[in-house]
């Protein structure tokens, strides 16, 4: 294929990077990628953010979505024809009733992992091993969510169902792996201070629910920690929303000026009201493992960004600048506000969350700046970092 980018090994310190194979213009899509595996976050699903169990496409109409986020069932959205949700295509698994956006997704899930994970009539049985695993995870990992034990469960189920198990094991092993010490740090980051006992509890529940001798290493303490760290390091947040799709469609309408102003005012007010009611949790959220995207290194002055414009798990990488053939393609792990902060502040967030110190051109240029964070920055630090980071991961 005439791919515009390819992964190349840089060094043992940096691992892989993604490089342009031809010149790419600003605004161009570098690639569209489907995840090897993905899963909705568990609290997100529990709170009725209804998404396709396979591709995470939002299942509510834009109006239903807005009504739920507002807590107001009487809300009517103008231009309902701009909503892209096709309820007539939705299908459920006949055994466990999880919902899919289409026959294709139901079939894809069944062929890849759902045979192993289908709870059948035990869907609401709290003693079922998979339900115990999910419950334990929710009790350890409150919103804002950054990962899901079900991503790991789908990895195991995929290998279990596969005819060519080695092919899948190899597919998963190409994701960036860390040293034992770094793995400890990542696990610590995801599970917090109580993590040693928690990881062992999760491993026992995971083993009870999913053990497979072909994958026996994944169920040992070291192997389980590696799997956990792999998902923690490489998981890319996915966000979908039928409301934001509707808003984009409305923005594109060619309306007389007065109607345009009315519609814009309506949408602005709607978002203000939703924020009062639901805060920042607007999207169906989950995470996935993407082979090419996971090779993208960070830069504080990125030349590309990821998004999910199709309202499902298909990741689009788009050029923010012109990129020449042979140039490295970088995304930012920080959001816009974080990127404006001092080099010291940026690196503090990157070290805590991703275990590396950045040496992008911007950081090198600021290398001689004082290593202090300004007072106003200090005030913004602490609690908000994770939420901001999570937001950045799942921006639609």
DRENTIFI-434548 format. One record per residue (C-alpha): y, x, z; residue in one letter. Coordinates in steps of 0.001 Angstrom, whole numbers, plus 500000, padded with zeros to 6 digits. Layout:
YXZA/...
This chain:
500000500000500000X/503550501182499433X/504262501314503150X/507776502474504015X/506642504239507188X/503717506220508547X/502689507585511931X/502554511375512318X/501610513617515216X/504705515445516519X/503550517517519511X/501348517173522554X/504464516522524640X/505857513783522387X/502629512501520887X/503065510459517721X/506187509326515941X/506934506978513054X/508508508449509904X/510035506921506781X/508011507638503632X/510880506553501359X/514556505808501801X/515216502545503625X/518524500671503478X/520301499225506496X/519112495646507098X/515816496168505260X/512511495229506868X/510579498469507391X/507328496588508073X/505883493357509433X/502981493941511810X/500323491752513387X/499072492824516834X/495517494096517347X/495445491763520341X/498048489672522177X/498289487176525012X/500832484862526618X/501966485770530143X/500162483765532839X/503167482458534795X/504882481615531516X/501900479432530530X/501638477929534030X/505275476807533852X/504530474794530699X/505995477138528109X/503600475785525500X/502544478356522929X/499682478775520467X/496882480463522408X/496435482942519563X/499753483739517830X/502180482560520563X/504053480243518179X/506000477740520297X/504259474333520222X/507059472087521514X/509602470669519105X/513102472096519560X/514138468821521214X/511197468847523668X/511928472501524370X/515588471760525171X/514668468686527252X/512242470708529405X/514617473655529892X/517410471229530828X/515227468980532973X/516684466053530994X/514331463884528942X/517147461828527392X/518646464732525425X/518774464173521660X/519288467099519273X/521231466531516057X/519650467673512754X/516034467215513915X/514908468049510363X/515872471681511115X/513022471990513624X/510122474002512165X/507340472788514492X/504467470968512729X/502587469011515369X/500316467458512740X/498762470908512253X/498065471632515941X/494402471911516985X/492553472309520266X/489379474172521101X/486900471270521398X/485225472926524380X/488107474109526606X/491115472304525090X/493421475318524711X/495874474534521913X/496513476358518655X/499334475903516142X/496870475619513246X/493237475624512134X/493736479250511007X/494700480424514500X/491882478491516134X/489421480121513730X/490914483611514108X/490719483390517913X/487148482137517781X/486081484946515466X/487802487698517444X/487490486919521195X/487452483238522161X/483674482767522183X/483500485140525154X/486590483784526930X/486200480029526324X/485971478373529745X/484503475157528343X/484313472468531034X/485153475080533738X/488751475307532592X/490071473937535911X/487324475346538143X/488985477792540578X/485651479511541293X/485048480542537651X/485276484376537449X/487978484297534730X/490075481828536716X/489703483990539832X/490880487004537829X/493936485125536503X/494826483763539926X/494614487241541478X/496843488625538722X/499479485906539171X/499558486655542893X/500320490311542157X/502674490020539221X/505520487543539576X/508179486842536916X/509851488549535195X/506431489404533748X/505831492616531818X/502103492583531220X/498984490490531476X/495441491093532633X/494407488717529820X/495468491284527230X/492775493546528707X/490315490647528860X/490886489969525148X/490290493649524374X/486902493500526136X/486019490156524549X/486937491523521102X/484537494445521479X/481847492149522938X/482024489838519929X/482362492531517283X/479484493531515025X/481073496958514622X/481902497745518250X/482729501397517564X/485431500410515079X/487257498374517742X/486799500946520501X/488355503490518142X/491185501051517268X/492060500713520954X/491722504432521652X/494477505328519158X/497119503905521486X/499067506527523387X/497198507598526495X/498534509286529600X/497350511896532091X/495718510718535316X/498956511297537257X/501038509367534748X/498470506563534796X/498869506332538577X/502629506033538128X/502327503279535516X/499862501302537622X/502181501779540571X/505101500512538495X/503184497395537436X/501602496570540793X/504089497927543332X/503380499654546628X/500214497817547552X/498649498951544317X/495563500959545347X/493775498029546946X/495061495629544305X/493756497686541401X/490309497843542989X/490320494072543601X/491321493453539976X/488594495816538762X/485908493979540746X/487078490585539466X/487391491968535924X/483837493327536152X/482473490048537510X/484110488136534665X/483541490469531718X/481143493380532306X/479515494774529171X/477288497866529009X/478757499017525678X/482050499372527516X/480739500540530875X/483461503229531072X/486227500581531049X/484763499115534234X/484678502385536229X/487677503067538509X/489017505774536124X/488320503809532954X/489859500633534324X/492972502512535418X/493259504029531915X/492916500619530290X/495528499228532650X/497898502117531898X/497286501766528135X/498406498140528247X/501307499029530554X/502513501830528266X/501941500272524843X/502354496542525450X/505250495162523399X/506912492019524716X/506773489004522380X/509175486091522653X/509099482834520692X/511244479723520900X/511417476570518821X/514938475977520120X/516237479342518896X/514551478703515514X/516384475380515320X/519683477071516234X/519196479703513485X/518467476925510987X/521568475003512107X/523703478150511769X/522643478350508139X/523634474756507310X/526541474325504914X/528713471811506778X/532296470558506485X/534536472472508898X/534935469720511473X/531178469057511648X/530529472789511880X/532886473096514851X/531293470084516558X/527775471448516093X/528733474929517321X/530414473445520399X/527319471310521090X/525014474359520858X/527266476525523062X/527366473830525731X/523600473292525480X/522923476980526186X/525372476981529128X/523636473932530643X/520171475425530082X/521212478668531733X/522298476749534852X/518943474970534965X/516408477585533802X/518249480906534062X/517208483548531573X/513652482322531013X/514126480576527683X/511193481817525619X/507472481543525425X/506646485109526422X/503666487385526176X/502746490859525053X/500702492498522323X/499406495854521150X/500856496937517793X/499454500076516155X/502554501127514164X/505231499843516534X/503589501684519454X/504209504963517561X/507976504354517511X/509740506719519878X/512842505814521844X/516398506844521012X/519611505828522777X/521074505527519255X/518179503719517535X/518014503352513748X/515657500334513886X/514900497316516054X/512007494889516569X/512244491092516439X/510045488008515987X/511895485882513406X/508786483928512376X/508466482358515828X/505014483892516361X/503431487269517128X/504385488856513778X/506659491778514648X/509417492703512187X/510863496206512341X/514321496197510751X/516536499178509875X/519859499276511761X/521107502175509599X/520203503757506276X/517115505904506898X/516145508762504572X/512593509647503543X/511073511977506143X/513441510831508903X/511974509624512203X/512305505885512846X/513304505190516449X/513825502017518454X/515527501698521829X/513615500813524981X/516966499977526597X/519156496952526007X/522724497180524673X/524329497280528129X/521975499973529379X/522625502086526265X/526357502143527069X/525762503693530484X/525858507405531320X/523078509729530217X/522067510057533883X/521711506262534306X/519836505858531036X/517351508545531926X/516838507141535398X/515676503839533829X/513548505616531197X/511856507851533755X/511100504976536111X/509808502636533433X/508417504879530698X/507897508265532412X/509916510451530071X/513326512070529832X/515174511339526616X/516330514127524325X/517835512048521516X/521050513331519837X/523218511193522135X/521531512564525280X/521729516146523997X/525429515690523197X/526014514437526761X/523812517082528379X/526785518778530055X/528137515528531543X/528052515389535333X/524788514079536744X/526450511382538767X/526495507713538058X/529907506119538301X/530461503616541126X/530597500543538938X/527314501655537389X/525704502107540789X/526559498513541647X/524808497285538525X/521721499347539325X/518643498465541288X/517387494943541079X/518538494046537577X/516878496882535701X/513471495291535354X/514870491928534355X/517153493520531758X/514307495617530462X/512031492625530183X/514784490739528402X/515111493520525877X/511369493538525283X/511264489883524403X/514545489226522629X/513876486810519807X/
